[in-house]
Amino acid sequence: MPFPWLHSQLPTELTKTFKDAALDAYRREVRERAALLHHLGYPREHAVARCRQNLEWEYQLHGKAPILDELNALVDAVYKRA
């Protein structure tokens, strides 16, 4: 007995956006975490280390996090704003 809802038929123009949306979500998460750490009084170096550890933990089974190279710039943008 087939179950049609088991295999979704998503349009390819929609599935092409998934990777970019995921990367944007990771960037937003890093910026929010850095802002929180900044508001709590932690230095920039601590925020970078903490965000790096979180990304490495999340990707420990999948290789390197795709935004790891952008991490310093993302945290710097938060700390320079304040």
Backbone atoms as SQL, in Angstrom:
CREATE TABLE atoms (id INTEGER PRIMARY KEY, chain TEXT, resi INTEGER, resn TEXT, atom TEXT, x REAL, y REAL, z REAL);
INSERT INTO atoms VALUES
  (1, 'A', 1, 'MET', 'N', 0.847, -1.173, 0.000),
  (2, 'A', 1, 'MET', 'CA', 0.000, 0.000, 0.000),
  (3, 'A', 1, 'MET', 'C', 0.899, 1.244, 0.000),
  (4, 'A', 2, 'PRO', 'N', 0.821, 2.089, -1.028),
  (5, 'A', 2, 'PRO', 'CA', 1.678, 3.285, -1.086),
  (6, 'A', 2, 'PRO', 'C', 1.135, 4.403, -0.196),
  (7, 'A', 3, 'PHE', 'N', 2.046, 5.170, 0.309),
  (8, 'A', 3, 'PHE', 'CA', 1.707, 6.335, 1.108),
  (9, 'A', 3, 'PHE', 'C', 2.235, 7.569, 0.381),
  (10, 'A', 4, 'PRO', 'N', 1.395, 8.330, -0.283),
  (11, 'A', 4, 'PRO', 'CA', 1.877, 9.450, -1.093),
  (12, 'A', 4, 'PRO', 'C', 2.542, 10.555, -0.269),
  (13, 'A', 5, 'TRP', 'N', 2.196, 10.711, 0.985),
  (14, 'A', 5, 'TRP', 'CA', 2.794, 11.762, 1.800),
  (15, 'A', 5, 'TRP', 'C', 4.196, 11.391, 2.286),
  (16, 'A', 6, 'LEU', 'N', 4.590, 10.140, 2.101),
  (17, 'A', 6, 'LEU', 'CA', 5.899, 9.703, 2.547),
  (18, 'A', 6, 'LEU', 'C', 7.019, 10.284, 1.681),
  (19, 'A', 7, 'HIS', 'N', 6.762, 10.501, 0.423),
  (20, 'A', 7, 'HIS', 'CA', 7.751, 11.040, -0.510),
  (21, 'A', 7, 'HIS', 'C', 7.237, 12.368, -1.051),
  (22, 'A', 8, 'SER', 'N', 7.768, 13.453, -0.497),
  (23, 'A', 8, 'SER', 'CA', 7.276, 14.767, -0.909),
  (24, 'A', 8, 'SER', 'C', 7.841, 15.146, -2.274),
  (25, 'A', 9, 'GLN', 'N', 7.097, 15.901, -2.988),
  (26, 'A', 9, 'GLN', 'CA', 7.485, 16.389, -4.303),
  (27, 'A', 9, 'GLN', 'C', 7.699, 17.900, -4.212),
  (28, 'A', 10, 'LEU', 'N', 8.845, 18.295, -3.699),
  (29, 'A', 10, 'LEU', 'CA', 9.140, 19.713, -3.565),
  (30, 'A', 10, 'LEU', 'C', 9.724, 20.238, -4.871),
  (31, 'A', 11, 'PRO', 'N', 9.348, 21.424, -5.259),
  (32, 'A', 11, 'PRO', 'CA', 9.918, 22.001, -6.477),
  (33, 'A', 11, 'PRO', 'C', 11.417, 22.254, -6.307),
  (34, 'A', 12, 'THR', 'N', 12.172, 22.082, -7.367),
  (35, 'A', 12, 'THR', 'CA', 13.627, 22.250, -7.280),
  (36, 'A', 12, 'THR', 'C', 14.011, 23.693, -6.984),
  (37, 'A', 13, 'GLU', 'N', 13.220, 24.660, -7.439),
  (38, 'A', 13, 'GLU', 'CA', 13.561, 26.053, -7.129),
  (39, 'A', 13, 'GLU', 'C', 13.435, 26.329, -5.629),
  (40, 'A', 14, 'LEU', 'N', 12.625, 25.551, -4.935),
  (41, 'A', 14, 'LEU', 'CA', 12.519, 25.682, -3.488),
  (42, 'A', 14, 'LEU', 'C', 13.678, 24.976, -2.796),
  (43, 'A', 15, 'THR', 'N', 14.001, 23.780, -3.201),
  (44, 'A', 15, 'THR', 'CA', 15.071, 23.034, -2.544),
  (45, 'A', 15, 'THR', 'C', 16.437, 23.677, -2.760),
  (46, 'A', 16, 'LYS', 'N', 16.593, 24.466, -3.811),
  (47, 'A', 16, 'LYS', 'CA', 17.864, 25.164, -4.041),
  (48, 'A', 16, 'LYS', 'C', 18.118, 26.223, -2.979),
  (49, 'A', 17, 'THR', 'N', 17.080, 26.704, -2.330),
  (50, 'A', 17, 'THR', 'CA', 17.230, 27.756, -1.326),
  (51, 'A', 17, 'THR', 'C', 17.546, 27.212, 0.062),
  (52, 'A', 18, 'PHE', 'N', 17.443, 25.919, 0.253),
  (53, 'A', 18, 'PHE', 'CA', 17.628, 25.335, 1.586),
  (54, 'A', 18, 'PHE', 'C', 19.029, 25.585, 2.142),
  (55, 'A', 19, 'LYS', 'N', 20.064, 25.408, 1.325),
  (56, 'A', 19, 'LYS', 'CA', 21.438, 25.574, 1.802),
  (57, 'A', 19, 'LYS', 'C', 21.696, 27.017, 2.227),
  (58, 'A', 20, 'ASP', 'N', 21.269, 27.976, 1.413),
  (59, 'A', 20, 'ASP', 'CA', 21.467, 29.380, 1.761),
  (60, 'A', 20, 'ASP', 'C', 20.681, 29.765, 3.006),
  (61, 'A', 21, 'ALA', 'N', 19.489, 29.241, 3.144),
  (62, 'A', 21, 'ALA', 'CA', 18.680, 29.536, 4.327),
  (63, 'A', 21, 'ALA', 'C', 19.333, 28.970, 5.588),
  (64, 'A', 22, 'ALA', 'N', 19.913, 27.795, 5.481),
  (65, 'A', 22, 'ALA', 'CA', 20.594, 27.196, 6.639),
  (66, 'A', 22, 'ALA', 'C', 21.823, 28.005, 7.023),
  (67, 'A', 23, 'LEU', 'N', 22.591, 28.447, 6.038),
  (68, 'A', 23, 'LEU', 'CA', 23.775, 29.262, 6.329),
  (69, 'A', 23, 'LEU', 'C', 23.379, 30.589, 6.968),
  (70, 'A', 24, 'ASP', 'N', 22.309, 31.199, 6.477),
  (71, 'A', 24, 'ASP', 'CA', 21.825, 32.441, 7.084),
  (72, 'A', 24, 'ASP', 'C', 21.386, 32.217, 8.524),
  (73, 'A', 25, 'ALA', 'N', 20.776, 31.088, 8.798),
  (74, 'A', 25, 'ALA', 'CA', 20.351, 30.781, 10.167),
  (75, 'A', 25, 'ALA', 'C', 21.558, 30.601, 11.089),
  (76, 'A', 26, 'TYR', 'N', 22.604, 29.951, 10.602),
  (77, 'A', 26, 'TYR', 'CA', 23.824, 29.799, 11.412),
  (78, 'A', 26, 'TYR', 'C', 24.488, 31.150, 11.667),
  (79, 'A', 27, 'ARG', 'N', 24.523, 31.997, 10.659),
  (80, 'A', 27, 'ARG', 'CA', 25.099, 33.338, 10.850),
  (81, 'A', 27, 'ARG', 'C', 24.305, 34.133, 11.875),
  (82, 'A', 28, 'ARG', 'N', 22.993, 34.068, 11.772),
  (83, 'A', 28, 'ARG', 'CA', 22.131, 34.779, 12.726),
  (84, 'A', 28, 'ARG', 'C', 22.343, 34.252, 14.143),
  (85, 'A', 29, 'GLU', 'N', 22.486, 32.939, 14.272),
  (86, 'A', 29, 'GLU', 'CA', 22.712, 32.352, 15.593),
  (87, 'A', 29, 'GLU', 'C', 24.025, 32.831, 16.199),
  (88, 'A', 30, 'VAL', 'N', 25.079, 32.896, 15.386),
  (89, 'A', 30, 'VAL', 'CA', 26.378, 33.365, 15.880),
  (90, 'A', 30, 'VAL', 'C', 26.272, 34.830, 16.307),
  (91, 'A', 31, 'ARG', 'N', 25.620, 35.650, 15.495),
  (92, 'A', 31, 'ARG', 'CA', 25.477, 37.067, 15.852),
  (93, 'A', 31, 'ARG', 'C', 24.671, 37.235, 17.141),
  (94, 'A', 32, 'GLU', 'N', 23.609, 36.481, 17.293),
  (95, 'A', 32, 'GLU', 'CA', 22.791, 36.580, 18.506),
  (96, 'A', 32, 'GLU', 'C', 23.556, 36.102, 19.735),
  (97, 'A', 33, 'ARG', 'N', 24.304, 35.020, 19.597),
  (98, 'A', 33, 'ARG', 'CA', 25.082, 34.511, 20.729),
  (99, 'A', 33, 'ARG', 'C', 26.187, 35.497, 21.107),
  (100, 'A', 34, 'ALA', 'N', 26.836, 36.081, 20.097),
  (101, 'A', 34, 'ALA', 'CA', 27.886, 37.067, 20.367),
  (102, 'A', 34, 'ALA', 'C', 27.304, 38.303, 21.041),
  (103, 'A', 35, 'ALA', 'N', 26.128, 38.730, 20.606),
  (104, 'A', 35, 'ALA', 'CA', 25.487, 39.891, 21.234),
  (105, 'A', 35, 'ALA', 'C', 25.136, 39.596, 22.690),
  (106, 'A', 36, 'LEU', 'N', 24.639, 38.404, 22.950),
  (107, 'A', 36, 'LEU', 'CA', 24.312, 38.028, 24.324),
  (108, 'A', 36, 'LEU', 'C', 25.565, 38.029, 25.196),
  (109, 'A', 37, 'LEU', 'N', 26.625, 37.430, 24.697),
  (110, 'A', 37, 'LEU', 'CA', 27.868, 37.380, 25.469),
  (111, 'A', 37, 'LEU', 'C', 28.432, 38.782, 25.682),
  (112, 'A', 38, 'HIS', 'N', 28.300, 39.630, 24.677),
  (113, 'A', 38, 'HIS', 'CA', 28.767, 41.010, 24.826),
  (114, 'A', 38, 'HIS', 'C', 27.965, 41.745, 25.901),
  (115, 'A', 39, 'HIS', 'N', 26.649, 41.584, 25.870),
  (116, 'A', 39, 'HIS', 'CA', 25.801, 42.240, 26.876),
  (117, 'A', 39, 'HIS', 'C', 26.067, 41.705, 28.277),
  (118, 'A', 40, 'LEU', 'N', 26.530, 40.476, 28.369),
  (119, 'A', 40, 'LEU', 'CA', 26.866, 39.904, 29.674),
  (120, 'A', 40, 'LEU', 'C', 28.257, 40.309, 30.143),
  (121, 'A', 41, 'GLY', 'N', 28.987, 41.035, 29.298),
  (122, 'A', 41, 'GLY', 'CA', 30.287, 41.561, 29.700),
  (123, 'A', 41, 'GLY', 'C', 31.477, 40.699, 29.334),
  (124, 'A', 42, 'TYR', 'N', 31.286, 39.680, 28.523),
  (125, 'A', 42, 'TYR', 'CA', 32.408, 38.836, 28.131),
  (126, 'A', 42, 'TYR', 'C', 33.230, 39.527, 27.050),
  (127, 'A', 43, 'PRO', 'N', 34.540, 39.319, 27.061),
  (128, 'A', 43, 'PRO', 'CA', 35.372, 39.918, 26.012),
  (129, 'A', 43, 'PRO', 'C', 35.152, 39.228, 24.665),
  (130, 'A', 44, 'ARG', 'N', 35.594, 39.885, 23.609),
  (131, 'A', 44, 'ARG', 'CA', 35.437, 39.381, 22.250),
  (132, 'A', 44, 'ARG', 'C', 36.053, 38.003, 22.083),
  (133, 'A', 45, 'GLU', 'N', 37.216, 37.785, 22.656),
  (134, 'A', 45, 'GLU', 'CA', 37.917, 36.504, 22.515),
  (135, 'A', 45, 'GLU', 'C', 37.098, 35.353, 23.086),
  (136, 'A', 46, 'HIS', 'N', 36.427, 35.616, 24.195),
  (137, 'A', 46, 'HIS', 'CA', 35.576, 34.586, 24.794),
  (138, 'A', 46, 'HIS', 'C', 34.393, 34.279, 23.889),
  (139, 'A', 47, 'ALA', 'N', 33.808, 35.319, 23.296),
  (140, 'A', 47, 'ALA', 'CA', 32.660, 35.117, 22.400),
  (141, 'A', 47, 'ALA', 'C', 33.073, 34.311, 21.172),
  (142, 'A', 48, 'VAL', 'N', 34.241, 34.607, 20.619),
  (143, 'A', 48, 'VAL', 'CA', 34.717, 33.854, 19.456),
  (144, 'A', 48, 'VAL', 'C', 34.935, 32.396, 19.828),
  (145, 'A', 49, 'ALA', 'N', 35.582, 32.168, 20.966),
  (146, 'A', 49, 'ALA', 'CA', 35.855, 30.796, 21.397),
  (147, 'A', 49, 'ALA', 'C', 34.564, 30.033, 21.657),
  (148, 'A', 50, 'ARG', 'N', 33.615, 30.665, 22.308),
  (149, 'A', 50, 'ARG', 'CA', 32.354, 30.010, 22.627),
  (150, 'A', 50, 'ARG', 'C', 31.556, 29.674, 21.365),
  (151, 'A', 51, 'CYS', 'N', 31.497, 30.609, 20.440),
  (152, 'A', 51, 'CYS', 'CA', 30.779, 30.360, 19.186),
  (153, 'A', 51, 'CYS', 'C', 31.473, 29.285, 18.366),
  (154, 'A', 52, 'ARG', 'N', 32.797, 29.297, 18.357),
  (155, 'A', 52, 'ARG', 'CA', 33.556, 28.270, 17.638),
  (156, 'A', 52, 'ARG', 'C', 33.285, 26.888, 18.236),
  (157, 'A', 53, 'GLN', 'N', 33.288, 26.795, 19.549),
  (158, 'A', 53, 'GLN', 'CA', 33.019, 25.517, 20.209),
  (159, 'A', 53, 'GLN', 'C', 31.615, 25.018, 19.883),
  (160, 'A', 54, 'ASN', 'N', 30.653, 25.915, 19.867),
  (161, 'A', 54, 'ASN', 'CA', 29.277, 25.503, 19.539),
  (162, 'A', 54, 'ASN', 'C', 29.182, 24.986, 18.116),
  (163, 'A', 55, 'LEU', 'N', 29.812, 25.682, 17.168),
  (164, 'A', 55, 'LEU', 'CA', 29.783, 25.233, 15.779),
  (165, 'A', 55, 'LEU', 'C', 30.508, 23.898, 15.610),
  (166, 'A', 56, 'GLU', 'N', 31.666, 23.771, 16.246),
  (167, 'A', 56, 'GLU', 'CA', 32.416, 22.517, 16.141),
  (168, 'A', 56, 'GLU', 'C', 31.653, 21.357, 16.759),
  (169, 'A', 57, 'TRP', 'N', 30.967, 21.611, 17.867),
  (170, 'A', 57, 'TRP', 'CA', 30.170, 20.555, 18.491),
  (171, 'A', 57, 'TRP', 'C', 29.032, 20.137, 17.572),
  (172, 'A', 58, 'GLU', 'N', 28.379, 21.119, 16.955),
  (173, 'A', 58, 'GLU', 'CA', 27.245, 20.799, 16.097),
  (174, 'A', 58, 'GLU', 'C', 27.674, 20.036, 14.846),
  (175, 'A', 59, 'TYR', 'N', 28.879, 20.292, 14.379),
  (176, 'A', 59, 'TYR', 'CA', 29.354, 19.650, 13.157),
  (177, 'A', 59, 'TYR', 'C', 30.373, 18.544, 13.412),
  (178, 'A', 60, 'GLN', 'N', 30.497, 18.067, 14.619),
  (179, 'A', 60, 'GLN', 'CA', 31.530, 17.078, 14.916),
  (180, 'A', 60, 'GLN', 'C', 31.368, 15.785, 14.124),
  (181, 'A', 61, 'LEU', 'N', 30.179, 15.445, 13.705),
  (182, 'A', 61, 'LEU', 'CA', 29.957, 14.241, 12.909),
  (183, 'A', 61, 'LEU', 'C', 29.903, 14.510, 11.417),
  (184, 'A', 62, 'HIS', 'N', 29.923, 15.793, 11.031),
  (185, 'A', 62, 'HIS', 'CA', 29.728, 16.140, 9.620),
  (186, 'A', 62, 'HIS', 'C', 30.889, 16.918, 9.033),
  (187, 'A', 63, 'GLY', 'N', 32.005, 16.996, 9.700),
  (188, 'A', 63, 'GLY', 'CA', 33.142, 17.751, 9.180),
  (189, 'A', 63, 'GLY', 'C', 33.156, 19.176, 9.698),
  (190, 'A', 64, 'LYS', 'N', 33.718, 20.061, 8.897),
  (191, 'A', 64, 'LYS', 'CA', 33.895, 21.456, 9.291),
  (192, 'A', 64, 'LYS', 'C', 32.612, 22.252, 9.052),
  (193, 'A', 65, 'ALA', 'N', 32.300, 23.131, 9.983),
  (194, 'A', 65, 'ALA', 'CA', 31.136, 24.004, 9.832),
  (195, 'A', 65, 'ALA', 'C', 31.374, 24.957, 8.667),
  (196, 'A', 66, 'PRO', 'N', 30.385, 25.157, 7.809),
  (197, 'A', 66, 'PRO', 'CA', 30.602, 25.977, 6.619),
  (198, 'A', 66, 'PRO', 'C', 30.850, 27.458, 6.902),
  (199, 'A', 67, 'ILE', 'N', 30.455, 27.960, 8.062),
  (200, 'A', 67, 'ILE', 'CA', 30.668, 29.381, 8.346),
  (201, 'A', 67, 'ILE', 'C', 31.820, 29.604, 9.329),
  (202, 'A', 68, 'LEU', 'N', 32.603, 28.591, 9.595),
  (203, 'A', 68, 'LEU', 'CA', 33.700, 28.719, 10.551),
  (204, 'A', 68, 'LEU', 'C', 34.705, 29.780, 10.114),
  (205, 'A', 69, 'ASP', 'N', 34.915, 29.931, 8.815),
  (206, 'A', 69, 'ASP', 'CA', 35.850, 30.939, 8.315),
  (207, 'A', 69, 'ASP', 'C', 35.321, 32.359, 8.511),
  (208, 'A', 70, 'GLU', 'N', 34.027, 32.516, 8.608),
  (209, 'A', 70, 'GLU', 'CA', 33.399, 33.824, 8.783),
  (210, 'A', 70, 'GLU', 'C', 33.218, 34.209, 10.249),
  (211, 'A', 71, 'LEU', 'N', 33.546, 33.316, 11.137),
  (212, 'A', 71, 'LEU', 'CA', 33.219, 33.501, 12.554),
  (213, 'A', 71, 'LEU', 'C', 33.800, 34.787, 13.131),
  (214, 'A', 72, 'ASN', 'N', 35.080, 35.041, 12.907),
  (215, 'A', 72, 'ASN', 'CA', 35.703, 36.247, 13.466),
  (216, 'A', 72, 'ASN', 'C', 35.028, 37.509, 12.956),
  (217, 'A', 73, 'ALA', 'N', 34.701, 37.547, 11.664),
  (218, 'A', 73, 'ALA', 'CA', 34.058, 38.736, 11.100),
  (219, 'A', 73, 'ALA', 'C', 32.662, 38.934, 11.677),
  (220, 'A', 74, 'LEU', 'N', 31.930, 37.851, 11.889),
  (221, 'A', 74, 'LEU', 'CA', 30.580, 37.963, 12.451),
  (222, 'A', 74, 'LEU', 'C', 30.619, 38.493, 13.881),
  (223, 'A', 75, 'VAL', 'N', 31.533, 37.969, 14.674),
  (224, 'A', 75, 'VAL', 'CA', 31.639, 38.424, 16.075),
  (225, 'A', 75, 'VAL', 'C', 32.174, 39.854, 16.113),
  (226, 'A', 76, 'ASP', 'N', 33.150, 40.174, 15.250),
  (227, 'A', 76, 'ASP', 'CA', 33.689, 41.538, 15.218),
  (228, 'A', 76, 'ASP', 'C', 32.595, 42.550, 14.902),
  (229, 'A', 77, 'ALA', 'N', 31.722, 42.220, 13.971),
  (230, 'A', 77, 'ALA', 'CA', 30.639, 43.137, 13.605),
  (231, 'A', 77, 'ALA', 'C', 29.743, 43.429, 14.807),
  (232, 'A', 78, 'VAL', 'N', 29.506, 42.443, 15.635),
  (233, 'A', 78, 'VAL', 'CA', 28.666, 42.634, 16.823),
  (234, 'A', 78, 'VAL', 'C', 29.391, 43.483, 17.851),
  (235, 'A', 79, 'TYR', 'N', 30.660, 43.208, 18.084),
  (236, 'A', 79, 'TYR', 'CA', 31.402, 43.928, 19.110),
  (237, 'A', 79, 'TYR', 'C', 31.737, 45.355, 18.677),
  (238, 'A', 80, 'LYS', 'N', 31.885, 45.599, 17.382),
  (239, 'A', 80, 'LYS', 'CA', 32.165, 46.971, 16.917),
  (240, 'A', 80, 'LYS', 'C', 30.918, 47.843, 16.977),
  (241, 'A', 81, 'ARG', 'N', 29.749, 47.228, 16.812),
  (242, 'A', 81, 'ARG', 'CA', 28.488, 47.971, 16.852),
  (243, 'A', 81, 'ARG', 'C', 28.227, 48.551, 18.232),
  (244, 'A', 82, 'ALA', 'N', 28.609, 47.812, 19.234),
  (245, 'A', 82, 'ALA', 'CA', 28.275, 48.211, 20.608),
  (246, 'A', 82, 'ALA', 'C', 29.269, 49.196, 21.186);
